[in-house]
Amino acid sequence: MEPQKRYGFIGILIENRENNSRQIQEILSDHGELIVGRMGLPRLDQTDLSIITLIVHASSDQVGALTGRLGSLPGVSVKSGLAK
């Protein structure tokens, strides 16, 4: 039985974008089938903080796999939520 997919979001805060951008893009590409929408804000207020917001359609296990990989990168913080 396939796990139930639900809509949700993933918020990604990125410090030191230059060091992380390649790995982040690779991880997002690996999970591209889950991503319905994406919005990014690079270099907020002339700082080195960037934010990416994803809209996903995925199971909780799939979201956990994606957020786990992203959260393991230095300088990257991740929060997520799925609809009930």
C-alpha positions as CSV (number, residue, x, y, z in Angstrom):
1,M,0.0,0.0,0.0
2,E,1.4,3.4,-1.0
3,P,1.7,6.0,1.7
4,Q,-0.9,8.8,1.5
5,K,0.4,12.0,-0.1
6,R,-0.7,15.3,1.2
7,Y,0.0,19.0,0.3
8,G,2.3,21.0,2.5
9,F,5.2,23.4,2.7
10,I,8.9,23.3,3.4
11,G,10.7,26.5,4.6
12,I,14.4,26.6,4.1
13,L,16.6,29.3,5.7
14,I,20.1,29.4,4.2
15,E,23.1,31.2,5.6
16,N,26.2,31.5,3.5
17,R,24.5,30.8,0.2
18,E,27.7,30.5,-1.9
19,N,28.8,27.5,0.1
20,N,25.4,25.7,0.0
21,S,23.7,26.6,-3.2
22,R,25.1,23.7,-5.3
23,Q,24.2,21.0,-2.7
24,I,20.8,22.5,-2.1
25,Q,19.9,22.5,-5.8
26,E,21.1,18.9,-6.2
27,I,18.9,17.8,-3.3
28,L,15.9,19.7,-4.6
29,S,16.5,18.2,-8.1
30,D,16.7,14.7,-6.6
31,H,13.2,15.2,-5.0
32,G,11.8,17.3,-7.8
33,E,8.8,15.0,-8.3
34,L,7.5,16.1,-4.9
35,I,7.7,19.9,-5.5
36,V,4.6,21.6,-6.8
37,G,5.9,25.2,-6.4
38,R,9.0,27.1,-5.3
39,M,9.7,30.7,-4.3
40,G,13.2,32.0,-3.4
41,L,14.4,35.2,-1.9
42,P,18.2,35.5,-2.2
43,R,20.3,37.8,0.0
44,L,17.7,39.5,2.2
45,D,18.5,43.1,3.2
46,Q,22.1,42.8,1.9
47,T,22.8,39.9,4.3
48,D,24.0,36.5,3.5
49,L,20.6,35.0,4.5
50,S,18.4,33.4,1.8
51,I,15.0,31.8,2.0
52,I,13.4,29.2,-0.2
53,T,9.7,28.1,0.3
54,L,8.5,24.9,-1.4
55,I,4.9,23.7,-1.9
56,V,5.0,19.9,-1.9
57,H,2.7,17.0,-2.6
58,A,4.3,14.1,-0.7
59,S,4.0,11.5,2.1
60,S,5.4,12.3,5.5
61,D,8.3,9.9,4.9
62,Q,9.2,11.7,1.6
63,V,9.1,15.1,3.3
64,G,11.2,13.7,6.1
65,A,13.8,12.4,3.7
66,L,14.0,15.7,1.9
67,T,14.1,17.9,5.0
68,G,16.6,15.5,6.6
69,R,19.1,15.9,3.8
70,L,18.6,19.7,3.6
71,G,18.9,20.1,7.4
72,S,22.2,18.1,7.5
73,L,23.9,20.9,5.6
74,P,25.8,23.4,7.7
75,G,24.0,26.8,7.9
76,V,20.7,25.4,6.6
77,S,17.6,25.4,8.8
78,V,14.4,23.6,7.7
79,K,10.7,23.6,8.9
80,S,7.8,21.8,7.3
81,G,4.1,21.1,7.6
82,L,1.6,18.9,5.9
83,A,-2.2,19.3,5.6
84,K,-4.3,16.8,7.6
